[in-house]
Amino acid sequence: MENQFLSLLAYVAEQERKKNRTQQAEGIEVARTEGVTFGRTKQEIDNKFIEIYEVWKSGEFTTTEAMRRIGMRKPTFYRSVKEYEGKLS
């Protein structure tokens, strides 16, 4: 008797999870069609980055100093460098 009850509860929980996932997927799809963007906003390359990049590239700043002055962490800095250098070429 107890096993049947637990099986019933497990079934109900599974059905609820499926329903929630379906509703979530529908909501995300509606939001995307309305132009809603998800995730963190991308950090743009601004004039400050370009100035610090030029000084860093000339060797006056270390990478750590350039990152500190711009206020970026290592992955963001190198991603921005790659993007900026791609625009230059």
PyMOL Python script that loads the backbone (N, CA, C, O; Angstrom):
from pymol import cmd

cmd.read_pdbstr("""\
ATOM      1  N   MET A   1       0.822  -1.195   0.000  1.00  0.00           N
ATOM      2  CA  MET A   1       0.000   0.000   0.000  1.00  0.00           C
ATOM      3  C   MET A   1       0.870   1.265   0.000  1.00  0.00           C
ATOM      4  O   MET A   1       0.601   2.227  -0.720  1.00  0.00           O
ATOM      5  N   GLU A   2       1.908   1.232   0.820  1.00  0.00           N
ATOM      6  CA  GLU A   2       2.786   2.379   0.918  1.00  0.00           C
ATOM      7  C   GLU A   2       3.518   2.617  -0.405  1.00  0.00           C
ATOM      8  O   GLU A   2       3.670   3.761  -0.832  1.00  0.00           O
ATOM      9  N   ASN A   3       3.967   1.550  -1.048  1.00  0.00           N
ATOM     10  CA  ASN A   3       4.666   1.672  -2.329  1.00  0.00           C
ATOM     11  C   ASN A   3       3.762   2.271  -3.402  1.00  0.00           C
ATOM     12  O   ASN A   3       4.219   3.067  -4.222  1.00  0.00           O
ATOM     13  N   GLN A   4       2.505   1.899  -3.403  1.00  0.00           N
ATOM     14  CA  GLN A   4       1.570   2.444  -4.383  1.00  0.00           C
ATOM     15  C   GLN A   4       1.382   3.939  -4.161  1.00  0.00           C
ATOM     16  O   GLN A   4       1.318   4.711  -5.118  1.00  0.00           O
ATOM     17  N   PHE A   5       1.294   4.341  -2.906  1.00  0.00           N
ATOM     18  CA  PHE A   5       1.123   5.753  -2.585  1.00  0.00           C
ATOM     19  C   PHE A   5       2.353   6.549  -3.021  1.00  0.00           C
ATOM     20  O   PHE A   5       2.224   7.627  -3.602  1.00  0.00           O
ATOM     21  N   LEU A   6       3.541   6.020  -2.741  1.00  0.00           N
ATOM     22  CA  LEU A   6       4.770   6.702  -3.146  1.00  0.00           C
ATOM     23  C   LEU A   6       4.889   6.759  -4.666  1.00  0.00           C
ATOM     24  O   LEU A   6       5.352   7.757  -5.219  1.00  0.00           O
ATOM     25  N   SER A   7       4.479   5.708  -5.327  1.00  0.00           N
ATOM     26  CA  SER A   7       4.495   5.698  -6.791  1.00  0.00           C
ATOM     27  C   SER A   7       3.546   6.752  -7.347  1.00  0.00           C
ATOM     28  O   SER A   7       3.865   7.427  -8.325  1.00  0.00           O
ATOM     29  N   LEU A   8       2.390   6.891  -6.726  1.00  0.00           N
ATOM     30  CA  LEU A   8       1.423   7.901  -7.148  1.00  0.00           C
ATOM     31  C   LEU A   8       1.992   9.303  -6.953  1.00  0.00           C
ATOM     32  O   LEU A   8       1.859  10.154  -7.832  1.00  0.00           O
ATOM     33  N   LEU A   9       2.624   9.546  -5.810  1.00  0.00           N
ATOM     34  CA  LEU A   9       3.235  10.855  -5.552  1.00  0.00           C
ATOM     35  C   LEU A   9       4.357  11.142  -6.552  1.00  0.00           C
ATOM     36  O   LEU A   9       4.483  12.264  -7.043  1.00  0.00           O
ATOM     37  N   ALA A  10       5.160  10.139  -6.849  1.00  0.00           N
ATOM     38  CA  ALA A  10       6.242  10.315  -7.816  1.00  0.00           C
ATOM     39  C   ALA A  10       5.678  10.645  -9.196  1.00  0.00           C
ATOM     40  O   ALA A  10       6.221  11.491  -9.907  1.00  0.00           O
ATOM     41  N   TYR A  11       4.602   9.984  -9.567  1.00  0.00           N
ATOM     42  CA  TYR A  11       3.966  10.232 -10.860  1.00  0.00           C
ATOM     43  C   TYR A  11       3.432  11.664 -10.931  1.00  0.00           C
ATOM     44  O   TYR A  11       3.633  12.360 -11.926  1.00  0.00           O
ATOM     45  N   VAL A  12       2.755  12.095  -9.872  1.00  0.00           N
ATOM     46  CA  VAL A  12       2.196  13.452  -9.841  1.00  0.00           C
ATOM     47  C   VAL A  12       3.321  14.484  -9.911  1.00  0.00           C
ATOM     48  O   VAL A  12       3.206  15.483 -10.621  1.00  0.00           O
ATOM     49  N   ALA A  13       4.401  14.243  -9.180  1.00  0.00           N
ATOM     50  CA  ALA A  13       5.529  15.178  -9.193  1.00  0.00           C
ATOM     51  C   ALA A  13       6.153  15.247 -10.587  1.00  0.00           C
ATOM     52  O   ALA A  13       6.498  16.332 -11.056  1.00  0.00           O
ATOM     53  N   GLU A  14       6.297  14.121 -11.237  1.00  0.00           N
ATOM     54  CA  GLU A  14       6.871  14.075 -12.583  1.00  0.00           C
ATOM     55  C   GLU A  14       5.985  14.828 -13.577  1.00  0.00           C
ATOM     56  O   GLU A  14       6.492  15.559 -14.428  1.00  0.00           O
ATOM     57  N   GLN A  15       4.679  14.652 -13.474  1.00  0.00           N
ATOM     58  CA  GLN A  15       3.753  15.362 -14.362  1.00  0.00           C
ATOM     59  C   GLN A  15       3.834  16.868 -14.136  1.00  0.00           C
ATOM     60  O   GLN A  15       3.775  17.648 -15.087  1.00  0.00           O
ATOM     61  N   GLU A  16       3.968  17.269 -12.891  1.00  0.00           N
ATOM     62  CA  GLU A  16       4.069  18.696 -12.586  1.00  0.00           C
ATOM     63  C   GLU A  16       5.366  19.279 -13.145  1.00  0.00           C
ATOM     64  O   GLU A  16       5.368  20.391 -13.673  1.00  0.00           O
ATOM     65  N   ARG A  17       6.466  18.538 -13.032  1.00  0.00           N
ATOM     66  CA  ARG A  17       7.743  18.987 -13.598  1.00  0.00           C
ATOM     67  C   ARG A  17       7.635  19.158 -15.113  1.00  0.00           C
ATOM     68  O   ARG A  17       8.125  20.143 -15.667  1.00  0.00           O
ATOM     69  N   LYS A  18       7.000  18.208 -15.773  1.00  0.00           N
ATOM     70  CA  LYS A  18       6.825  18.306 -17.227  1.00  0.00           C
ATOM     71  C   LYS A  18       5.998  19.532 -17.599  1.00  0.00           C
ATOM     72  O   LYS A  18       6.324  20.255 -18.540  1.00  0.00           O
ATOM     73  N   LYS A  19       4.921  19.755 -16.842  1.00  0.00           N
ATOM     74  CA  LYS A  19       4.056  20.906 -17.109  1.00  0.00           C
ATOM     75  C   LYS A  19       4.833  22.210 -16.916  1.00  0.00           C
ATOM     76  O   LYS A  19       4.730  23.124 -17.734  1.00  0.00           O
ATOM     77  N   ASN A  20       5.610  22.293 -15.833  1.00  0.00           N
ATOM     78  CA  ASN A  20       6.388  23.500 -15.560  1.00  0.00           C
ATOM     79  C   ASN A  20       7.423  23.757 -16.649  1.00  0.00           C
ATOM     80  O   ASN A  20       7.607  24.896 -17.079  1.00  0.00           O
ATOM     81  N   ARG A  21       8.095  22.706 -17.092  1.00  0.00           N
ATOM     82  CA  ARG A  21       9.097  22.871 -18.149  1.00  0.00           C
ATOM     83  C   ARG A  21       8.457  23.323 -19.455  1.00  0.00           C
ATOM     84  O   ARG A  21       9.013  24.160 -20.166  1.00  0.00           O
ATOM     85  N   THR A  22       7.302  22.776 -19.766  1.00  0.00           N
ATOM     86  CA  THR A  22       6.589  23.176 -20.979  1.00  0.00           C
ATOM     87  C   THR A  22       6.194  24.642 -20.901  1.00  0.00           C
ATOM     88  O   THR A  22       6.382  25.390 -21.860  1.00  0.00           O
ATOM     89  N   GLN A  23       5.647  25.056 -19.765  1.00  0.00           N
ATOM     90  CA  GLN A  23       5.246  26.451 -19.597  1.00  0.00           C
ATOM     91  C   GLN A  23       6.459  27.374 -19.658  1.00  0.00           C
ATOM     92  O   GLN A  23       6.388  28.458 -20.238  1.00  0.00           O
ATOM     93  N   GLN A  24       7.566  26.949 -19.063  1.00  0.00           N
ATOM     94  CA  GLN A  24       8.775  27.757 -19.090  1.00  0.00           C
ATOM     95  C   GLN A  24       9.278  27.915 -20.526  1.00  0.00           C
ATOM     96  O   GLN A  24       9.639  29.017 -20.939  1.00  0.00           O
ATOM     97  N   ALA A  25       9.303  26.824 -21.279  1.00  0.00           N
ATOM     98  CA  ALA A  25       9.756  26.882 -22.670  1.00  0.00           C
ATOM     99  C   ALA A  25       8.857  27.795 -23.498  1.00  0.00           C
ATOM    100  O   ALA A  25       9.344  28.559 -24.331  1.00  0.00           O
ATOM    101  N   GLU A  26       7.551  27.718 -23.272  1.00  0.00           N
ATOM    102  CA  GLU A  26       6.623  28.592 -23.994  1.00  0.00           C
ATOM    103  C   GLU A  26       6.865  30.051 -23.627  1.00  0.00           C
ATOM    104  O   GLU A  26       6.856  30.921 -24.498  1.00  0.00           O
ATOM    105  N   GLY A  27       7.079  30.319 -22.353  1.00  0.00           N
ATOM    106  CA  GLY A  27       7.338  31.686 -21.908  1.00  0.00           C
ATOM    107  C   GLY A  27       8.619  32.248 -22.495  1.00  0.00           C
ATOM    108  O   GLY A  27       8.668  33.413 -22.890  1.00  0.00           O
ATOM    109  N   ILE A  28       9.649  31.430 -22.553  1.00  0.00           N
ATOM    110  CA  ILE A  28      10.916  31.864 -23.137  1.00  0.00           C
ATOM    111  C   ILE A  28      10.742  32.152 -24.621  1.00  0.00           C
ATOM    112  O   ILE A  28      11.275  33.138 -25.129  1.00  0.00           O
ATOM    113  N   GLU A  29      10.012  31.312 -25.306  1.00  0.00           N
ATOM    114  CA  GLU A  29       9.770  31.506 -26.740  1.00  0.00           C
ATOM    115  C   GLU A  29       9.008  32.810 -26.993  1.00  0.00           C
ATOM    116  O   GLU A  29       9.344  33.561 -27.909  1.00  0.00           O
ATOM    117  N   VAL A  30       7.992  33.075 -26.188  1.00  0.00           N
ATOM    118  CA  VAL A  30       7.223  34.317 -26.327  1.00  0.00           C
ATOM    119  C   VAL A  30       8.123  35.522 -26.069  1.00  0.00           C
ATOM    120  O   VAL A  30       8.070  36.511 -26.800  1.00  0.00           O
ATOM    121  N   ALA A  31       8.945  35.436 -25.034  1.00  0.00           N
ATOM    122  CA  ALA A  31       9.842  36.545 -24.703  1.00  0.00           C
ATOM    123  C   ALA A  31      10.831  36.802 -25.839  1.00  0.00           C
ATOM    124  O   ALA A  31      11.109  37.955 -26.169  1.00  0.00           O
ATOM    125  N   ARG A  32      11.356  35.749 -26.428  1.00  0.00           N
ATOM    126  CA  ARG A  32      12.315  35.918 -27.527  1.00  0.00           C
ATOM    127  C   ARG A  32      11.660  36.553 -28.746  1.00  0.00           C
ATOM    128  O   ARG A  32      12.274  37.384 -29.416  1.00  0.00           O
ATOM    129  N   THR A  33      10.415  36.169 -29.041  1.00  0.00           N
ATOM    130  CA  THR A  33       9.734  36.774 -30.189  1.00  0.00           C
ATOM    131  C   THR A  33       9.451  38.250 -29.940  1.00  0.00           C
ATOM    132  O   THR A  33       9.328  39.031 -30.884  1.00  0.00           O
ATOM    133  N   GLU A  34       9.346  38.631 -28.669  1.00  0.00           N
ATOM    134  CA  GLU A  34       9.131  40.036 -28.324  1.00  0.00           C
ATOM    135  C   GLU A  34      10.441  40.806 -28.217  1.00  0.00           C
ATOM    136  O   GLU A  34      10.435  42.004 -27.934  1.00  0.00           O
ATOM    137  N   GLY A  35      11.563  40.126 -28.442  1.00  0.00           N
ATOM    138  CA  GLY A  35      12.852  40.810 -28.459  1.00  0.00           C
ATOM    139  C   GLY A  35      13.564  40.881 -27.126  1.00  0.00           C
ATOM    140  O   GLY A  35      14.524  41.639 -26.988  1.00  0.00           O
ATOM    141  N   VAL A  36      13.129  40.122 -26.148  1.00  0.00           N
ATOM    142  CA  VAL A  36      13.788  40.120 -24.845  1.00  0.00           C
ATOM    143  C   VAL A  36      15.104  39.368 -24.973  1.00  0.00           C
ATOM    144  O   VAL A  36      15.152  38.278 -25.543  1.00  0.00           O
ATOM    145  N   THR A  37      16.175  39.955 -24.440  1.00  0.00           N
ATOM    146  CA  THR A  37      17.468  39.276 -24.459  1.00  0.00           C
ATOM    147  C   THR A  37      17.729  38.675 -23.090  1.00  0.00           C
ATOM    148  O   THR A  37      17.316  39.223 -22.068  1.00  0.00           O
ATOM    149  N   PHE A  38      18.408  37.557 -23.080  1.00  0.00           N
ATOM    150  CA  PHE A  38      18.716  36.858 -21.845  1.00  0.00           C
ATOM    151  C   PHE A  38      20.208  36.954 -21.572  1.00  0.00           C
ATOM    152  O   PHE A  38      21.009  37.103 -22.496  1.00  0.00           O
ATOM    153  N   GLY A  39      20.572  36.869 -20.320  1.00  0.00           N
ATOM    154  CA  GLY A  39      21.982  36.858 -19.946  1.00  0.00           C
ATOM    155  C   GLY A  39      22.497  38.244 -19.623  1.00  0.00           C
ATOM    156  O   GLY A  39      21.785  39.244 -19.711  1.00  0.00           O
ATOM    157  N   ARG A  40      23.739  38.260 -19.251  1.00  0.00           N
ATOM    158  CA  ARG A  40      24.388  39.498 -18.862  1.00  0.00           C
ATOM    159  C   ARG A  40      24.671  40.343 -20.103  1.00  0.00           C
ATOM    160  O   ARG A  40      24.944  39.807 -21.177  1.00  0.00           O
ATOM    161  N   THR A  41      24.603  41.662 -19.948  1.00  0.00           N
ATOM    162  CA  THR A  41      24.882  42.541 -21.076  1.00  0.00           C
ATOM    163  C   THR A  41      26.373  42.509 -21.392  1.00  0.00           C
ATOM    164  O   THR A  41      27.206  42.402 -20.492  1.00  0.00           O
ATOM    165  N   LYS A  42      26.693  42.600 -22.654  1.00  0.00           N
ATOM    166  CA  LYS A  42      28.073  42.532 -23.104  1.00  0.00           C
ATOM    167  C   LYS A  42      28.776  43.842 -22.784  1.00  0.00           C
ATOM    168  O   LYS A  42      28.206  44.922 -22.944  1.00  0.00           O
ATOM    169  N   GLN A  43      30.022  43.736 -22.330  1.00  0.00           N
ATOM    170  CA  GLN A  43      30.801  44.924 -22.030  1.00  0.00           C
ATOM    171  C   GLN A  43      31.376  45.461 -23.334  1.00  0.00           C
ATOM    172  O   GLN A  43      32.122  44.770 -24.027  1.00  0.00           O
ATOM    173  N   GLU A  44      31.028  46.681 -23.654  1.00  0.00           N
ATOM    174  CA  GLU A  44      31.425  47.274 -24.925  1.00  0.00           C
ATOM    175  C   GLU A  44      32.868  47.770 -24.873  1.00  0.00           C
ATOM    176  O   GLU A  44      33.395  48.093 -23.808  1.00  0.00           O
ATOM    177  N   ILE A  45      33.490  47.822 -26.042  1.00  0.00           N
ATOM    178  CA  ILE A  45      34.835  48.387 -26.159  1.00  0.00           C
ATOM    179  C   ILE A  45      34.670  49.895 -26.303  1.00  0.00           C
ATOM    180  O   ILE A  45      34.134  50.385 -27.297  1.00  0.00           O
ATOM    181  N   ASP A  46      35.137  50.616 -25.298  1.00  0.00           N
ATOM    182  CA  ASP A  46      34.992  52.070 -25.311  1.00  0.00           C
ATOM    183  C   ASP A  46      36.361  52.733 -25.521  1.00  0.00           C
ATOM    184  O   ASP A  46      37.372  52.057 -25.710  1.00  0.00           O
ATOM    185  N   ASN A  47      36.363  54.060 -25.483  1.00  0.00           N
ATOM    186  CA  ASN A  47      37.602  54.807 -25.711  1.00  0.00           C
ATOM    187  C   ASN A  47      38.646  54.515 -24.641  1.00  0.00           C
ATOM    188  O   ASN A  47      39.841  54.467 -24.933  1.00  0.00           O
ATOM    189  N   LYS A  48      38.199  54.322 -23.405  1.00  0.00           N
ATOM    190  CA  LYS A  48      39.131  54.019 -22.318  1.00  0.00           C
ATOM    191  C   LYS A  48      39.862  52.712 -22.604  1.00  0.00           C
ATOM    192  O   LYS A  48      41.074  52.620 -22.415  1.00  0.00           O
ATOM    193  N   PHE A  49      39.122  51.699 -23.061  1.00  0.00           N
ATOM    194  CA  PHE A  49      39.752  50.424 -23.400  1.00  0.00           C
ATOM    195  C   PHE A  49      40.776  50.619 -24.510  1.00  0.00           C
ATOM    196  O   PHE A  49      41.883  50.086 -24.434  1.00  0.00           O
ATOM    197  N   ILE A  50      40.416  51.374 -25.532  1.00  0.00           N
ATOM    198  CA  ILE A  50      41.315  51.571 -26.671  1.00  0.00           C
ATOM    199  C   ILE A  50      42.594  52.271 -26.228  1.00  0.00           C
ATOM    200  O   ILE A  50      43.687  51.891 -26.648  1.00  0.00           O
ATOM    201  N   GLU A  51      42.465  53.295 -25.380  1.00  0.00           N
ATOM    202  CA  GLU A  51      43.647  54.008 -24.883  1.00  0.00           C
ATOM    203  C   GLU A  51      44.557  53.074 -24.092  1.00  0.00           C
ATOM    204  O   GLU A  51      45.765  53.034 -24.328  1.00  0.00           O
ATOM    205  N   ILE A  52      43.983  52.330 -23.162  1.00  0.00           N
ATOM    206  CA  ILE A  52      44.765  51.412 -22.337  1.00  0.00           C
ATOM    207  C   ILE A  52      45.350  50.300 -23.204  1.00  0.00           C
ATOM    208  O   ILE A  52      46.482  49.871 -22.978  1.00  0.00           O
ATOM    209  N   TYR A  53      44.593  49.831 -24.188  1.00  0.00           N
ATOM    210  CA  TYR A  53      45.077  48.783 -25.091  1.00  0.00           C
ATOM    211  C   TYR A  53      46.337  49.248 -25.817  1.00  0.00           C
ATOM    212  O   TYR A  53      47.318  48.508 -25.902  1.00  0.00           O
ATOM    213  N   GLU A  54      46.309  50.472 -26.340  1.00  0.00           N
ATOM    214  CA  GLU A  54      47.462  50.996 -27.081  1.00  0.00           C
ATOM    215  C   GLU A  54      48.695  51.067 -26.182  1.00  0.00           C
ATOM    216  O   GLU A  54      49.791  50.693 -26.599  1.00  0.00           O
ATOM    217  N   VAL A  55      48.517  51.545 -24.951  1.00  0.00           N
ATOM    218  CA  VAL A  55      49.637  51.640 -24.010  1.00  0.00           C
ATOM    219  C   VAL A  55      50.121  50.238 -23.637  1.00  0.00           C
ATOM    220  O   VAL A  55      51.326  49.999 -23.557  1.00  0.00           O
ATOM    221  N   TRP A  56      49.192  49.317 -23.411  1.00  0.00           N
ATOM    222  CA  TRP A  56      49.547  47.932 -23.068  1.00  0.00           C
ATOM    223  C   TRP A  56      50.303  47.269 -24.214  1.00  0.00           C
ATOM    224  O   TRP A  56      51.292  46.571 -23.991  1.00  0.00           O
ATOM    225  N   LYS A  57      49.838  47.488 -25.434  1.00  0.00           N
ATOM    226  CA  LYS A  57      50.460  46.864 -26.601  1.00  0.00           C
ATOM    227  C   LYS A  57      51.870  47.410 -26.824  1.00  0.00           C
ATOM    228  O   LYS A  57      52.743  46.697 -27.319  1.00  0.00           O
ATOM    229  N   SER A  58      52.094  48.682 -26.456  1.00  0.00           N
ATOM    230  CA  SER A  58      53.432  49.262 -26.621  1.00  0.00           C
ATOM    231  C   SER A  58      54.402  48.771 -25.547  1.00  0.00           C
ATOM    232  O   SER A  58      55.611  48.976 -25.663  1.00  0.00           O
ATOM    233  N   GLY A  59      53.884  48.129 -24.512  1.00  0.00           N
ATOM    234  CA  GLY A  59      54.740  47.556 -23.478  1.00  0.00           C
ATOM    235  C   GLY A  59      54.900  48.414 -22.242  1.00  0.00           C
ATOM    236  O   GLY A  59      55.650  48.052 -21.335  1.00  0.00           O
ATOM    237  N   GLU A  60      54.209  49.549 -22.183  1.00  0.00           N
ATOM    238  CA  GLU A  60      54.328  50.422 -21.018  1.00  0.00           C
ATOM    239  C   GLU A  60      53.589  49.864 -19.804  1.00  0.00           C
ATOM    240  O   GLU A  60      53.993  50.112 -18.668  1.00  0.00           O
ATOM    241  N   PHE A  61      52.513  49.113 -20.032  1.00  0.00           N
ATOM    242  CA  PHE A  61      51.747  48.491 -18.949  1.00  0.00           C
ATOM    243  C   PHE A  61      51.895  46.985 -19.037  1.00  0.00           C
ATOM    244  O   PHE A  61      52.009  46.417 -20.123  1.00  0.00           O
ATOM    245  N   THR A  62      51.892  46.353 -17.883  1.00  0.00           N
ATOM    246  CA  THR A  62      51.766  44.901 -17.869  1.00  0.00           C
ATOM    247  C   THR A  62      50.297  44.567 -18.113  1.00  0.00           C
ATOM    248  O   THR A  62      49.427  45.435 -18.031  1.00  0.00           O
ATOM    249  N   THR A  63      50.040  43.313 -18.411  1.00  0.00           N
ATOM    250  CA  THR A  63      48.658  42.887 -18.626  1.00  0.00           C
ATOM    251  C   THR A  63      47.836  43.112 -17.370  1.00  0.00           C
ATOM    252  O   THR A  63      46.694  43.566 -17.441  1.00  0.00           O
ATOM    253  N   THR A  64      48.415  42.796 -16.220  1.00  0.00           N
ATOM    254  CA  THR A  64      47.704  42.964 -14.950  1.00  0.00           C
ATOM    255  C   THR A  64      47.359  44.426 -14.708  1.00  0.00           C
ATOM    256  O   THR A  64      46.254  44.744 -14.268  1.00  0.00           O
ATOM    257  N   GLU A  65      48.301  45.314 -14.996  1.00  0.00           N
ATOM    258  CA  GLU A  65      48.060  46.745 -14.803  1.00  0.00           C
ATOM    259  C   GLU A  65      46.980  47.241 -15.764  1.00  0.00           C
ATOM    260  O   GLU A  65      46.119  48.028 -15.372  1.00  0.00           O
ATOM    261  N   ALA A  66      47.017  46.795 -16.997  1.00  0.00           N
ATOM    262  CA  ALA A  66      46.004  47.203 -17.974  1.00  0.00           C
ATOM    263  C   ALA A  66      44.623  46.729 -17.539  1.00  0.00           C
ATOM    264  O   ALA A  66      43.654  47.484 -17.611  1.00  0.00           O
ATOM    265  N   MET A  67      44.531  45.479 -17.089  1.00  0.00           N
ATOM    266  CA  MET A  67      43.239  44.948 -16.638  1.00  0.00           C
ATOM    267  C   MET A  67      42.728  45.729 -15.432  1.00  0.00           C
ATOM    268  O   MET A  67      41.536  46.022 -15.340  1.00  0.00           O
ATOM    269  N   ARG A  68      43.621  46.064 -14.511  1.00  0.00           N
ATOM    270  CA  ARG A  68      43.217  46.803 -13.317  1.00  0.00           C
ATOM    271  C   ARG A  68      42.698  48.194 -13.690  1.00  0.00           C
ATOM    272  O   ARG A  68      41.683  48.642 -13.156  1.00  0.00           O
ATOM    273  N   ARG A  69      43.385  48.869 -14.594  1.00  0.00           N
ATOM    274  CA  ARG A  69      42.970  50.223 -14.982  1.00  0.00           C
ATOM    275  C   ARG A  69      41.643  50.238 -15.739  1.00  0.00           C
ATOM    276  O   ARG A  69      40.851  51.171 -15.601  1.00  0.00           O
ATOM    277  N   ILE A  70      41.411  49.212 -16.528  1.00  0.00           N
ATOM    278  CA  ILE A  70      40.153  49.134 -17.270  1.00  0.00           C
ATOM    279  C   ILE A  70      39.030  48.626 -16.378  1.00  0.00           C
ATOM    280  O   ILE A  70      37.867  48.977 -16.570  1.00  0.00           O
ATOM    281  N   GLY A  71      39.387  47.794 -15.397  1.00  0.00           N
ATOM    282  CA  GLY A  71      38.374  47.213 -14.518  1.00  0.00           C
ATOM    283  C   GLY A  71      37.799  45.926 -15.080  1.00  0.00           C
ATOM    284  O   GLY A  71      36.625  45.619 -14.871  1.00  0.00           O
ATOM    285  N   MET A  72      38.627  45.175 -15.793  1.00  0.00           N
ATOM    286  CA  MET A  72      38.184  43.908 -16.377  1.00  0.00           C
ATOM    287  C   MET A  72      38.955  42.761 -15.746  1.00  0.00           C
ATOM    288  O   MET A  72      40.076  42.920 -15.262  1.00  0.00           O
ATOM    289  N   ARG A  73      38.323  41.620 -15.770  1.00  0.00           N
ATOM    290  CA  ARG A  73      39.015  40.402 -15.362  1.00  0.00           C
ATOM    291  C   ARG A  73      39.711  39.805 -16.580  1.00  0.00           C
ATOM    292  O   ARG A  73      39.471  40.214 -17.717  1.00  0.00           O
ATOM    293  N   LYS A  74      40.568  38.841 -16.319  1.00  0.00           N
ATOM    294  CA  LYS A  74      41.421  38.270 -17.366  1.00  0.00           C
ATOM    295  C   LYS A  74      40.653  37.754 -18.586  1.00  0.00           C
ATOM    296  O   LYS A  74      40.984  38.142 -19.706  1.00  0.00           O
ATOM    297  N   PRO A  75      39.636  36.890 -18.416  1.00  0.00           N
ATOM    298  CA  PRO A  75      38.937  36.390 -19.615  1.00  0.00           C
ATOM    299  C   PRO A  75      38.250  37.496 -20.420  1.00  0.00           C
ATOM    300  O   PRO A  75      38.260  37.479 -21.651  1.00  0.00           O
ATOM    301  N   THR A  76      37.653  38.457 -19.707  1.00  0.00           N
ATOM    302  CA  THR A  76      36.971  39.564 -20.386  1.00  0.00           C
ATOM    303  C   THR A  76      37.980  40.424 -21.137  1.00  0.00           C
ATOM    304  O   THR A  76      37.728  40.856 -22.262  1.00  0.00           O
ATOM    305  N   PHE A  77      39.124  40.668 -20.503  1.00  0.00           N
ATOM    306  CA  PHE A  77      40.163  41.483 -21.137  1.00  0.00           C
ATOM    307  C   PHE A  77      40.637  40.839 -22.432  1.00  0.00           C
ATOM    308  O   PHE A  77      40.674  41.488 -23.477  1.00  0.00           O
ATOM    309  N   TYR A  78      40.998  39.560 -22.361  1.00  0.00           N
ATOM    310  CA  TYR A  78      41.515  38.895 -23.557  1.00  0.00           C
ATOM    311  C   TYR A  78      40.436  38.724 -24.625  1.00  0.00           C
ATOM    312  O   TYR A  78      40.747  38.764 -25.816  1.00  0.00           O
ATOM    313  N   ARG A  79      39.189  38.536 -24.231  1.00  0.00           N
ATOM    314  CA  ARG A  79      38.090  38.460 -25.199  1.00  0.00           C
ATOM    315  C   ARG A  79      37.935  39.811 -25.904  1.00  0.00           C
ATOM    316  O   ARG A  79      37.728  39.868 -27.116  1.00  0.00           O
ATOM    317  N   SER A  80      38.036  40.899 -25.129  1.00  0.00           N
ATOM    318  CA  SER A  80      37.922  42.237 -25.709  1.00  0.00           C
ATOM    319  C   SER A  80      39.100  42.540 -26.627  1.00  0.00           C
ATOM    320  O   SER A  80      38.931  43.154 -27.680  1.00  0.00           O
ATOM    321  N   VAL A  81      40.305  42.105 -26.222  1.00  0.00           N
ATOM    322  CA  VAL A  81      41.487  42.299 -27.067  1.00  0.00           C
ATOM    323  C   VAL A  81      41.298  41.575 -28.396  1.00  0.00           C
ATOM    324  O   VAL A  81      41.565  42.138 -29.458  1.00  0.00           O
ATOM    325  N   LYS A  82      40.841  40.335 -28.335  1.00  0.00           N
ATOM    326  CA  LYS A  82      40.630  39.548 -29.553  1.00  0.00           C
ATOM    327  C   LYS A  82      39.591  40.215 -30.457  1.00  0.00           C
ATOM    328  O   LYS A  82      39.768  40.289 -31.673  1.00  0.00           O
ATOM    329  N   GLU A  83      38.511  40.696 -29.848  1.00  0.00           N
ATOM    330  CA  GLU A  83      37.461  41.360 -30.623  1.00  0.00           C
ATOM    331  C   GLU A  83      37.979  42.650 -31.252  1.00  0.00           C
ATOM    332  O   GLU A  83      37.717  42.922 -32.424  1.00  0.00           O
ATOM    333  N   TYR A  84      38.716  43.446 -30.473  1.00  0.00           N
ATOM    334  CA  TYR A  84      39.237  44.716 -30.967  1.00  0.00           C
ATOM    335  C   TYR A  84      40.253  44.491 -32.080  1.00  0.00           C
ATOM    336  O   TYR A  84      40.229  45.186 -33.096  1.00  0.00           O
ATOM    337  N   GLU A  85      41.145  43.522 -31.890  1.00  0.00           N
ATOM    338  CA  GLU A  85      42.141  43.238 -32.921  1.00  0.00           C
ATOM    339  C   GLU A  85      41.482  42.685 -34.185  1.00  0.00           C
ATOM    340  O   GLU A  85      41.982  42.895 -35.290  1.00  0.00           O
ATOM    341  N   GLY A  86      40.373  41.986 -34.025  1.00  0.00           N
ATOM    342  CA  GLY A  86      39.625  41.506 -35.184  1.00  0.00           C
ATOM    343  C   GLY A  86      39.019  42.647 -35.976  1.00  0.00           C
ATOM    344  O   GLY A  86      38.928  42.582 -37.202  1.00  0.00           O
ATOM    345  N   LYS A  87      38.602  43.699 -35.274  1.00  0.00           N
ATOM    346  CA  LYS A  87      38.042  44.868 -35.962  1.00  0.00           C
ATOM    347  C   LYS A  87      39.127  45.643 -36.701  1.00  0.00           C
ATOM    348  O   LYS A  87      38.867  46.258 -37.735  1.00  0.00           O
ATOM    349  N   LEU A  88      40.358  45.608 -36.158  1.00  0.00           N
ATOM    350  CA  LEU A  88      41.455  46.346 -36.781  1.00  0.00           C
ATOM    351  C   LEU A  88      41.905  45.714 -38.093  1.00  0.00           C
ATOM    352  O   LEU A  88      42.316  46.416 -39.017  1.00  0.00           O
ATOM    353  N   SER A  89      41.829  44.399 -38.173  1.00  0.00           N
ATOM    354  CA  SER A  89      42.345  43.727 -39.380  1.00  0.00           C
ATOM    355  C   SER A  89      41.281  43.497 -40.421  1.00  0.00           C
ATOM    356  O   SER A  89      41.565  42.945 -41.483  1.00  0.00           O
TER     357      SER A  89
END
""", "prot")
cmd.dss("prot")
cmd.show_as("cartoon", "prot")
cmd.util.cbc("prot")
cmd.orient("prot")
